[in-house]
Amino acid sequence: MAASDFSHEAETKGFAWFLGILATISVIAIIVLAGYWSVEPKPFNVVEEAIARQDRENLDHMPDGYVYANTLAHIAETLLYKPGGYLTNDVGVPGILLDNIPSWEYGVLIMLRDGTSALRNHLARAQSQSAEDPDLARAEPYFYYERNSWALPSSEAEYTKGIEALDSYMDRLADPTHKNPGHFYSRADNLWQYVEIIIKRLGGISTRLSASTDRYEAYDTKLSKPAAISQTTWMQLDDEFWQARGSCWALLHILQAIKHDFRLILEDKRAMDTVDIMIHEMQNALAPITSPMILNGNGFGVFANYSLAMAGYVSRASAAALDLRDVMNRG
């Protein structure tokens, strides 16, 4: 065999080794990046975040509602700027391969939408015939934009506009000399209407989590027959869990903001402990996960059922929300 043939064969083997090493490094990098992007954002202190924003904007006044509005804005910012950014609409690796955090994002987005709608339609209006706040009228539709659009416009672009509209509302809320100041009415009837929405959300979350057991059978008490809610499929178990986890993460912060901005009415109605119970159950629902995968064993079997454990915390928070609604609706 000629020397040139040996040289060509060596070059071919060397190139193949190079491609193999490059592919291995790429796979390892993708796995590490996917693991980093799959880490849940940690809870934040809603009052400290509001104070930090107040300092950045050089504002001297922090009225009721400022912490609540800033909490909504910071929740949206977390969706967009956490490690990996907003993953639901990713079309490249590793984002397109992940499903836990996108499900978490959807749960957060649902609570963000509810909180923004409550602010626009109830908390920032003095009565049913009052004019709505112009910035909130812009913010709410942006957060309702489809969650998986990656271009023209992207979901991130629309949600950013929603954050900007909330920022504008907060600037007017903190400036009583503004020609069109923002308003926030921390009244019992306003909170009661929002709590009604929370009750329905928590009830739906609990039902979907409970459907994760193989012995689950929904029952319609009005019709005295099984309800039209099927058992969660094996492929959907972790998606439902992570969506619930995201909803609990967002609701935890919203409840903490409510505790701050509605503190006077809550103390007057002796309902502060009820809100604390809801907050405590949301914190329990966000306890660290020690398993590399979501376990959903049956009943009293060998393996735990994460979904049923989460459903227990959510159900207790829902029961406390029912009590809060009754207290706020009481004259």
Beta strands, then each sheet from edge to edge (+ up, - down):
strand 1: 219-220
strand 2: 225-226
sheet 1: 1+ 2-
end
